[in-house]
Amino acid sequence: MAIIDLIRHGEPEGGRRYRGATDDPLTAEGWRQMEAAVAGGPSWQRIHTSPLRRCAAFAQALGERLGVPVHEDARLQELGYGVWEGLTPEEIHLRDPGQLARFFNDPLAHPPAGAEPLADFQRRVLAGWGDILRRSAGERALLIAHAGTLRAVLGHVLGMPLPNMFRISVGYAARIRIRSEGDRPPTLVIEGVS
C-alpha cells in the first residue's frame, strides 16, 4: 500500500496569475500556508516535487528538516499557458472578454494560443504520477505541485473526462490524500472524525 499526500504550493509572488512555467517564488504568506499544510502531517518517507521554485524551495526545506529524500521531476510542472503566461484573469478578460469562459467550458476546443495541449499535459503528469506510485509502494509520500498538476492526477484517479479537470478547485496549500492498495485502483481519501 502507498499513501500519497498531494499539496498545492502556497501563494506565489505576483498574486493570482496564469503562471504555468513562470518561476515565481512563494511569498512569506505562501511559506506560512505551506507550513500550516504540513503541520501534524504523517511521517513522510519521501517527497516528490515540481522543480519550479514555488514548489521545490519548500520541498527541499521540508526534506532537510525531516531527513527524507526529495525528488524533483519536470513532468510535475504546471500546464503551459502560452500567451496567458504571467497574466491575471482581469488582463485576459480585457484582451478578449469571452476567452476565459470559452476555455473553462471547453478547454480542448478553446486553449490559449501557444498553450501546451491538454492531452500532452495529462500524459506528462500521469507518467510522473505512475513513477511516484511505483517508488512509493509501502510508503507514505508527499507530492508538492501545482493546481493543474493536482487536477490531472485527481481527474485520472476519479476517471473524469479530461475537459472536466477544471471543475476541480484547488486552493493554495490544499492537501489531498490518495491511497493505492494492491490490485485496487488508487482512491481519493476524504477523512472524517473517528
N, C-alpha and C positions, 0 to 999 in steps of 0.2 A: 504494500500500500504506500502511496505517496500523498502527502498533504502539501499543497502549494498555496501560499497566500499571495495574492496579487495586490499591489498598491500602486495607485497612480501618483506621480510626482506632485509635490506641493506647488504653491503659487510661484510662477516664474517672474523675473523682472520684465516689465513692459505690460503687465496686465493681460487681460483676455485677448488672445490673438490666434490666428491660424498659423502656428509657427512651423509645423512639420519638422524639417531638418534644421531650422534656425536654432542655434545652440545657446539659448539664453540660460543663465544660472538661476537658481532659486533666490527669492527674496528672503529676508530674515523671517518674515511670516511663513514663507514656504518651508523653511527649516523647522520652525515650530510645529507646523502642521504634520510634517513627516515624523518628528519625534513623538507627537501625540498618537500617530497611526501605529507606531511600533511599540508604544508603551504597553506593558503587560502581555506582549505577544509571546508565542511559544518560543522554545529554543530552536531557532532555525539552524540547519546544518550546512546550508549553502545559500548564496544569494545570486540571482541572475538579474542582469540589468541592461537596459539600453545604454549605449556609450555616450549619449548626449548628456551634458553637464547637469541638466535639471533632474536627471535620474542617477547618473553614475557617481556624482560627488557625494550624495547622501549614502548610496550603496557602499562605496569604498569606506566612508567613515564608520558606518554601521558594521561592516565586515571586520574592520580593525578592532572595534570595540568588543564584538562578540567572538573574535578569533576564528572566523569562518571564511572559507574561500568565496571570492566574488568573481563571477564570470560575466564579462561584457560581451554582448552579441549584437552586431549591427542589424540582424534580422528583426530585432525587437524595437527598432526606431519607429517613430510616428509616420503616418501616411504623409507622403509628399504632396503638398497642396498647390504646386505650380504657381500661377500668378497670384494666388491668395497668400503665399508665404509672407509672414510678418504683418499682415493686415488685420485690423479689428473687424468685427461684424459690421459696425457702422460704416467703415470705409468701403467695404464690399457693397453694402447697400447703396451708398452714394454713387458708386460706379455703375451698378445695374440693380435697381430696386427689387427685381424678382429673382435674381440668381440664387440667393440662399434658399429660398422656398423651393425653387425647382430642384436644386441639389438634394435637399433633405427629403423631398417627396420621391425622387428617382435619381439616386447618386450615380447609377450606371449610365443613364442617358444624359445627365447634365453635370459632369465633373468640371471643376475649374480648368481653364486652359493650361496645358503643361503638367497637370497633376498625374501622380502615379496611378495607373489603372487599379481600381479597387480589387479586382480578381488577383492581380500581381501582388498587391499589398497583402491580401489574405494568405496567398501561398507562401510568401516570405515569412510572415509572422507564424503561421502554423508549422512551417519547417523548424523554426526555432522552438516553438512550443513542444513539438514532438521530441526534440532533443532534451528539453527540460524534463519532460515526463520520464524519459529513459534514464537520465542521470540521477533523478531524484527518487528512484524506486527505493522504498523502505525508509525514506527520509521526510523531514519537514523542510521545505524550501520556501524562499521568498523571491518573488519577481517584482521588480520596480520598473515601471514602464509608463506609457502614455495612454491617454483616453482611447485613442483609436486602436492601439495595440491590444488593450484590455477588451475593447468591444469585439475585436476579431476573435480573440480566444473565447469569450463568453458566447458569442454567436455560434461558434463552432460547437462548443460543449452543449449548448441548448438546441442545436440543429436548426438555427434560424436561417432563412434565406439571406444571402449576402446583402441585398439592398436594405434590409431591415436593421442592420447593425447600428445605424444612427438613432434608433429608437431606444437605445440604452444610454442613459445619462450617467457619467462617471465624474463625480466631483473631485476637487483637489484632495489628495491624500486619502481617497476612499480605499477601504480594504475589503477584499472579497476572497473567499476560500473555495478552492477546488480540491476534491478528493478523488484519487484514482485507486481503484481496488481490483486486482486480479483481472478477470475477463469482463467485468462490468465497465461500461463506458464511464469516463470521468463525469463527476456530478458537481453541481453548484451546491455549496453548503451554506444554508442560512441558519445560523444558530439562535436558539431561544434560551430562556431561563429553564434550568432543570431542577 
